[in-house]
Amino acid sequence: MPQPLLAITACVIFLGAYVLIATEKWVGRAAAALGGAALILALGITDAHGAFYSEETGVDWNVVFLLLGMMIIVSVMRETGVFEYLAIWAAKKARGRPFPLMVLLIIITAVASALLDNVTTVLLVAPVTILLCQRLALPVVPYLLAEVFASNVGGTATLVGDPPNIIIASRGGLSFNDFLIHLAPVVVVLVVLLIGLCRWLFADAFRADEERVAAIMALDEREAIKDKRLLIQSLVVLGVVLVAFTLSHSFGYAPSVVALLGAGLLVAVTSVNTESALQDVEWETLAFFMGLFVMVGGLVNAGVLDAVAGGIAGFAGDDPLAFTGVLLGGSGLLSGIVDNIPYVAAMSPVVADIVGPDGAPQHLWWALALGADLGGNATLIGASANVVVAGIAARNGTPISFWRFTRYGLIVAVATLLVSAVYMWLRYFVLAG
């Protein structure tokens, strides 16, 4: 198939699947993604090697197995009652008031996402949030949305917080401290902005049921723990896994390997059987990711993303400020459409060529990181954490539609990107001069 026809076919398949994912009227998200992936393979836009073995065009198994390992750990921990304990503790800290509770969850999620990664964080925080909302008779979806937005914002601050940052660090030769120095200051501002946006966007979600509040304030959270021995074992394994995440780059272990080792160890040393440990795994979410990765890989293989990246690079010219703005805004737009991991994988070599071997201008890496990470909030498929939370919500009987997510996420993405643009202009053009 000629290259232009290959590119057009890949775009048509992706857009068709995108419409099905967005509408959710005819088939589910996972079916649409897998169907699109099947067409990509059947028409030869990519082959088995490209779909399953290539780092550039295939399924990102690191993401899939990271999710699988952490889902198993969360499944085992659920049996201890620790999520009920944390739900009661958080509600009592906020004294049962809905908005302070959301603020607390946003701050916890943002900080944890910076220290760990945003996918792991939402896997741990979402079950607590669902229990909290059920206890206080609050609508679940606004609180889950606030958390996933916070996870993507908080994860922007560090090298390990969001998967695209790891790709950028590798290509740009950037350290953990580089990310902290350049991105953490604006992330603090963005978290404050997010809290204000959530107060406005979810105004109807802050009506307390006084009887429920009084009931939860009277509870003793320690009574929620069902199995202390299993809790201790789970917390020890989880602690080891979290420490290993922060040190994984030093030891040469991918986060996915750490997660799988932790899941295997937890099942091996506890009385929980394999069937029980696997029962809460979001298989549909994992299938969706695999289909999405293959479809986006088809776009990469057909040269679509490279053409887009080259088009953005064409704006570099002699106006660094204009190009920085185009890179930030373009990355935000495209990351909301195709998932930020494959987009950054396609765009980072282009930025590396512009930056050059001397590492200047380094601020282009921060524009790419901010655009990709914050733009991921725009749509349901913009970031891995979004899809994970949607899967958890659906499993608990409170599905989040594509358009409901986008109605709020797009506002958050645009607002945070605008503030980031001002930050980039002030720090790297006004104050640097």
C-alpha positions as CSV (number, residue, x, y, z in Angstrom):
1,M,0.0,0.0,0.0
2,P,1.5,3.4,-1.0
3,Q,2.6,5.5,2.0
4,P,0.0,8.3,1.5
5,L,-2.9,5.8,1.3
6,L,-1.4,4.0,4.3
7,A,-1.5,7.3,6.3
8,I,-5.1,8.1,5.2
9,T,-6.3,4.6,6.1
10,A,-4.7,4.7,9.5
11,C,-6.3,8.1,10.2
12,V,-9.8,6.9,9.1
13,I,-9.5,3.8,11.3
14,F,-8.4,5.8,14.3
15,L,-11.0,8.5,13.8
16,G,-13.7,5.8,13.4
17,A,-12.7,4.1,16.6
18,Y,-12.4,7.5,18.3
19,V,-16.1,8.3,17.4
20,L,-17.2,4.9,18.8
21,I,-15.2,5.5,22.0
22,A,-16.6,9.0,22.4
23,T,-20.3,8.0,21.7
24,E,-20.3,4.6,23.5
25,K,-23.7,3.9,21.8
26,W,-22.9,0.9,19.7
27,V,-19.9,-0.8,21.4
28,G,-17.9,-0.4,24.5
29,R,-14.6,1.4,24.7
30,A,-12.5,-1.8,24.8
31,A,-14.4,-3.3,21.8
32,A,-13.9,-0.1,19.8
33,A,-10.1,0.0,20.5
34,L,-9.6,-3.7,19.9
35,G,-11.7,-3.5,16.7
36,G,-9.6,-0.6,15.4
37,A,-6.4,-2.5,16.3
38,A,-7.7,-5.6,14.4
39,L,-8.2,-3.4,11.3
40,I,-4.8,-1.9,11.6
41,L,-3.3,-5.4,11.6
42,A,-5.6,-6.9,9.0
43,L,-4.8,-4.1,6.5
44,G,-1.1,-4.4,7.0
45,I,-0.6,-0.9,8.4
46,T,1.5,-2.7,11.1
47,D,2.4,-6.3,11.6
48,A,2.7,-8.6,14.5
49,H,6.3,-7.5,15.3
50,G,5.3,-3.8,15.1
51,A,2.3,-4.4,17.3
52,F,3.7,-6.6,20.0
53,Y,7.5,-6.2,20.0
54,S,8.3,-2.7,18.8
55,E,8.9,0.1,21.4
56,E,7.9,2.7,18.9
57,T,4.8,1.3,17.4
58,G,3.7,-1.6,19.6
59,V,1.8,-2.2,22.9
60,D,3.6,-0.5,25.8
61,W,3.8,-3.6,27.9
62,N,5.5,-1.6,30.7
63,V,2.2,0.3,31.2
64,V,0.1,-2.8,30.8
65,F,2.1,-4.9,33.3
66,L,2.5,-2.0,35.7
67,L,-1.3,-1.7,35.8
68,L,-1.7,-5.5,36.2
69,G,0.8,-5.7,39.1
70,M,-0.7,-2.8,41.0
71,M,-4.2,-4.0,40.4
72,I,-3.3,-7.3,42.0
73,I,-1.8,-5.5,45.0
74,V,-4.8,-3.3,45.4
75,S,-7.1,-6.3,45.1
76,V,-5.3,-8.0,48.0
77,M,-5.3,-4.9,50.1
78,R,-9.0,-4.4,49.6
79,E,-9.6,-7.6,51.7
80,T,-7.9,-6.1,54.7
81,G,-10.4,-3.2,55.2
82,V,-7.6,-0.6,54.8
83,F,-9.6,1.4,52.2
84,E,-12.6,1.7,54.6
85,Y,-10.1,2.8,57.3
86,L,-8.7,5.5,55.1
87,A,-12.1,6.6,53.9
88,I,-13.3,7.1,57.5
89,W,-10.1,8.9,58.5
90,A,-10.3,11.3,55.5
91,A,-13.9,12.1,56.2
92,K,-13.2,12.8,59.9
93,K,-10.2,15.0,59.0
94,A,-12.5,17.1,56.7
95,R,-15.2,16.9,59.4
96,G,-17.6,15.5,56.8
97,R,-17.6,18.8,54.8
98,P,-17.7,17.9,51.1
99,F,-15.5,20.7,49.6
100,P,-12.7,20.4,52.2
101,L,-12.8,16.7,51.6
102,M,-12.2,17.2,47.9
103,V,-9.4,19.6,48.6
104,L,-7.8,17.0,50.8
105,L,-8.1,14.3,48.2
106,I,-6.7,16.7,45.5
107,I,-3.6,17.5,47.6
108,I,-3.0,13.9,48.6
109,T,-3.4,12.7,45.0
110,A,-1.1,15.5,43.5
111,V,1.7,14.9,46.0
112,A,1.5,11.1,45.7
113,S,1.5,11.3,41.9
114,A,4.7,13.4,42.0
115,L,6.4,10.9,44.3
116,L,5.2,7.7,42.7
117,D,3.4,7.9,39.4
118,N,-0.1,9.0,38.5
119,V,-1.4,5.6,37.5
120,T,-0.3,3.9,40.7
121,T,-1.7,6.8,42.7
122,V,-5.2,6.6,41.2
123,L,-5.3,2.9,41.7
124,L,-4.7,3.4,45.4
125,V,-6.8,6.5,45.9
126,A,-9.9,5.8,43.8
127,P,-11.3,2.9,45.9
128,V,-11.0,5.1,49.0
129,T,-12.9,7.9,47.3
130,I,-15.7,5.6,46.2
131,L,-16.2,4.4,49.8
132,L,-16.0,7.9,51.1
133,C,-18.7,9.1,48.7
134,Q,-20.9,6.1,49.5
135,R,-20.6,6.8,53.2
136,L,-21.4,10.5,52.9
137,A,-24.1,10.1,50.2
138,L,-22.0,12.3,47.8
139,P,-21.9,11.9,44.0
140,V,-18.9,9.8,43.1
141,V,-18.0,11.1,39.7
142,P,-17.0,14.7,40.6
143,Y,-14.6,13.4,43.3
144,L,-13.0,10.9,40.9
145,L,-12.6,13.5,38.2
146,A,-11.0,15.9,40.6
147,E,-8.5,13.2,41.6
148,V,-7.6,12.2,38.1
149,F,-7.0,15.9,37.1
150,A,-4.9,16.2,40.2
151,S,-2.9,13.1,39.3
152,N,-2.0,14.4,35.9
153,V,-1.1,17.9,37.3
154,G,0.9,16.5,40.2
155,G,2.6,13.9,38.0
156,T,4.0,16.7,35.9
157,A,6.3,17.9,38.7
158,T,8.8,15.0,38.6
159,L,10.7,12.6,36.3
160,V,8.8,9.6,37.7
161,G,5.3,11.3,38.0
162,D,4.1,10.7,34.5
163,P,5.3,8.2,31.8
164,P,5.9,10.9,29.2
165,N,8.4,12.5,31.6
166,I,10.5,9.4,31.6
167,I,10.7,9.5,27.8
168,I,11.7,13.1,27.9
169,A,14.3,12.6,30.5
170,S,15.9,9.8,28.5
171,R,16.0,11.8,25.3
172,G,17.1,15.0,26.8
173,G,19.6,13.7,29.4
174,L,17.6,15.3,32.2
175,S,17.8,14.4,35.9
176,F,15.2,14.1,38.6
177,N,16.3,17.5,40.0
178,D,16.0,19.2,36.6
179,F,12.3,18.3,36.5
180,L,11.9,19.4,40.2
181,I,13.5,22.7,39.7
182,H,11.8,23.7,36.4
183,L,8.3,22.1,36.8
184,A,7.5,21.8,40.5
185,P,7.0,25.6,41.0
186,V,4.4,25.9,38.3
187,V,2.7,22.6,39.4
188,V,2.1,24.1,42.9
189,V,0.4,27.0,41.2
190,L,-1.6,24.7,39.0
191,V,-2.8,22.6,42.0
192,V,-4.2,25.8,43.6
193,L,-5.8,26.7,40.3
194,L,-7.3,23.2,40.1
195,I,-8.9,23.5,43.5
196,G,-10.5,26.8,42.5
197,L,-11.7,25.2,39.2
198,C,-13.2,22.2,41.0
199,R,-15.1,24.5,43.4
200,W,-16.7,26.1,40.4
201,L,-17.1,23.0,38.1
202,F,-18.6,20.7,40.8
203,A,-20.6,23.2,42.8
204,D,-23.5,20.8,43.0
205,A,-21.4,18.1,44.6
206,F,-20.9,19.9,48.0
207,R,-24.2,19.3,49.7
208,A,-23.7,17.4,52.9
209,D,-26.1,15.0,54.5
210,E,-25.9,15.9,58.1
211,E,-27.1,12.6,59.4
212,R,-24.5,10.8,57.3
213,V,-21.8,13.2,58.5
214,A,-22.8,12.6,62.2
215,A,-22.8,8.9,61.6
216,I,-19.3,8.8,60.1
217,M,-17.9,11.2,62.8
218,A,-19.0,8.7,65.4
219,L,-17.2,5.7,63.7
220,D,-13.9,4.3,64.9
221,E,-11.8,3.8,61.8
222,R,-9.8,1.1,63.5
223,E,-12.8,-1.2,63.6
224,A,-12.8,-1.2,59.8
225,I,-9.6,-3.4,59.7
226,K,-10.7,-7.0,59.0
227,D,-7.4,-8.8,58.9
228,K,-4.4,-7.2,60.7
229,R,-1.9,-9.8,59.7
230,L,-2.8,-9.4,56.0
231,L,-2.7,-5.7,56.4
232,I,0.8,-5.7,57.8
233,Q,2.0,-8.0,55.1
234,S,0.4,-5.9,52.4
235,L,1.8,-2.6,53.7
236,V,5.3,-4.1,53.9
237,V,5.1,-5.3,50.3
238,L,3.5,-2.0,49.1
239,G,6.2,0.0,51.0
240,V,9.0,-2.1,49.3
241,V,7.3,-1.6,45.9
242,L,7.0,2.2,46.4
243,V,10.6,2.5,47.5
244,A,11.7,0.3,44.5
245,F,9.7,2.6,42.2
246,T,11.9,5.6,43.2
247,L,15.1,3.6,42.9
248,S,14.2,1.5,39.8
249,H,16.2,3.6,37.4
250,S,19.3,3.2,39.6
251,F,18.9,-0.6,39.7
252,G,17.9,-1.0,36.1
253,Y,14.4,-2.4,36.8
254,A,11.4,-1.0,34.9
255,P,8.4,0.0,37.1
256,S,6.4,-2.8,35.5
257,V,8.9,-5.4,36.7
258,V,8.8,-3.9,40.2
259,A,5.0,-4.0,40.3
260,L,4.8,-7.6,39.0
261,L,7.5,-8.8,41.5
262,G,5.5,-7.1,44.3
263,A,2.2,-8.6,43.2
264,G,3.8,-12.1,43.0
265,L,5.5,-11.7,46.4
266,L,2.3,-10.5,48.1
267,V,0.3,-13.5,46.7
268,A,3.1,-15.9,47.7
269,V,3.5,-14.8,51.3
270,T,-0.1,-14.3,52.2
271,S,-3.1,-16.7,52.5
272,V,-4.9,-15.0,49.6
273,N,-5.4,-17.4,46.7
274,T,-4.7,-16.5,43.1
275,E,-8.4,-16.4,42.1
276,S,-9.2,-13.9,44.8
277,A,-6.2,-11.7,43.9
278,L,-7.2,-11.6,40.3
279,Q,-10.9,-10.9,40.7
280,D,-10.6,-7.1,40.9
281,V,-8.2,-6.8,38.0
282,E,-9.7,-4.4,35.4
283,W,-9.3,-6.7,32.4
284,E,-11.4,-4.5,30.1
285,T,-9.1,-1.5,30.9
286,L,-6.0,-3.5,30.0
287,A,-7.6,-4.6,26.8
288,F,-8.5,-1.0,25.9
289,F,-4.9,0.1,26.4
290,M,-3.6,-2.7,24.2
291,G,-6.0,-1.8,21.4
292,L,-5.3,1.9,21.7
293,F,-1.5,1.4,21.6
294,V,-1.8,-0.7,18.4
295,M,-4.0,1.9,16.8
296,V,-1.6,4.8,17.7
297,G,1.3,2.6,16.6
298,G,-0.4,2.4,13.2
299,L,-0.4,6.1,13.0
300,V,3.3,6.1,13.9
301,N,4.1,3.4,11.3
302,A,2.2,5.3,8.6
303,G,4.2,8.4,9.4
304,V,1.2,10.4,10.6
305,L,2.6,11.4,14.0
306,D,6.0,12.1,12.5
307,A,4.4,14.4,10.0
308,V,2.5,16.2,12.7
309,A,5.7,16.5,14.8
310,G,7.6,17.8,11.8
311,G,4.8,20.3,11.2
312,I,5.1,21.6,14.7
313,A,8.9,21.8,14.3
314,G,8.5,23.9,11.2
315,F,7.4,26.7,13.4
316,A,10.8,26.8,15.1
317,G,12.2,29.3,12.7
318,D,13.7,32.4,14.2
319,D,11.1,33.1,16.8
320,P,11.8,31.0,19.9
321,L,8.9,32.4,21.9
322,A,6.4,31.6,19.2
323,F,7.8,28.1,18.8
324,T,7.6,27.5,22.5
325,G,4.0,28.5,22.5
326,V,3.2,26.3,19.5
327,L,5.0,23.3,21.1
328,L,3.2,23.8,24.4
329,G,-0.3,24.3,22.8
330,G,0.2,21.7,20.1
331,S,1.4,19.1,22.6
332,G,-1.6,19.8,24.8
333,L,-4.0,19.4,21.8
334,L,-2.5,16.3,20.4
335,S,-2.0,14.6,23.8
336,G,-5.7,14.9,24.5
337,I,-6.5,13.1,21.3
338,V,-3.9,10.3,20.9
339,D,-2.7,9.5,24.4
340,N,0.4,11.4,25.6
341,I,2.8,8.5,25.8
342,P,3.0,7.7,22.0
343,Y,2.8,11.4,21.2
344,V,5.9,12.2,23.3
345,A,7.7,9.2,21.9
346,A,7.2,10.7,18.4
347,M,7.9,14.3,19.3
348,S,10.9,13.9,21.6
349,P,13.4,13.2,18.8
350,V,12.2,16.3,17.0
351,V,12.8,18.4,20.1
352,A,16.2,16.7,20.6
353,D,17.3,17.8,17.1
354,I,16.2,21.4,17.8
355,V,17.8,21.5,21.3
356,G,21.0,20.1,20.0
357,P,23.9,18.3,21.8
358,D,24.7,21.2,24.0
359,G,21.2,21.0,25.7
360,A,20.1,24.5,24.8
361,P,17.4,25.8,24.7
362,Q,16.4,23.4,27.5
363,H,13.1,25.1,28.1
364,L,11.7,23.3,25.0
365,W,11.7,20.1,27.0
366,W,9.6,21.7,29.7
367,A,7.2,23.0,27.1
368,L,6.8,19.5,25.7
369,A,6.4,18.0,29.2
370,L,3.8,20.6,30.3
371,G,1.8,20.3,27.1
372,A,1.8,16.5,27.0
373,D,1.1,16.0,30.7
374,L,-1.6,18.7,31.2
375,G,-3.2,18.1,27.8
376,G,-3.8,14.6,28.9
377,N,-6.6,15.9,31.1
378,A,-8.6,17.1,28.1
379,T,-10.3,13.8,27.1
380,L,-10.9,10.4,28.6
381,I,-8.2,8.7,26.5
382,G,-5.6,11.5,26.9
383,A,-3.7,9.9,29.7
384,S,-3.4,6.4,31.3
385,A,-4.7,7.5,34.6
386,N,-7.9,8.7,33.0
387,V,-8.7,5.3,31.5
388,V,-7.9,3.6,34.8
389,V,-10.2,5.7,36.8
390,A,-13.0,5.3,34.2
391,G,-12.6,1.5,34.5
392,I,-12.8,1.6,38.3
393,A,-15.8,3.8,38.2
394,A,-17.6,1.6,35.7
395,R,-16.8,-1.5,37.8
396,N,-18.4,0.2,40.8
397,G,-21.6,1.2,39.0
398,T,-20.8,4.8,38.3
399,P,-19.6,5.0,34.7
400,I,-17.9,8.1,33.4
401,S,-18.8,8.8,29.7
402,F,-16.3,10.2,27.3
403,W,-18.2,13.4,26.9
404,R,-18.8,13.9,30.6
405,F,-15.1,13.6,31.2
406,T,-14.3,15.9,28.3
407,R,-16.8,18.6,29.4
408,Y,-14.8,19.1,32.6
409,G,-11.4,17.9,31.5
410,L,-11.1,20.3,28.6
411,I,-11.7,23.3,30.8
412,V,-9.0,22.1,33.2
413,A,-6.6,21.4,30.4
414,V,-7.0,24.8,28.7
415,A,-6.8,26.7,32.0
416,T,-3.7,24.9,33.2
417,L,-2.0,25.2,29.8
418,L,-2.7,29.0,29.7
419,V,-1.1,29.4,33.2
420,S,1.8,27.3,32.0
421,A,2.3,29.5,29.0
422,V,2.5,32.6,31.2
423,Y,5.0,30.7,33.4
424,M,7.1,29.8,30.4
425,W,7.1,33.3,29.1
426,L,8.0,34.9,32.4
427,R,10.7,32.4,33.5
428,Y,12.5,31.7,30.2
429,F,12.0,34.9,28.3
430,V,11.2,37.9,30.6
431,L,13.3,37.0,33.7
432,A,16.0,35.1,31.8
433,G,16.7,38.1,29.7
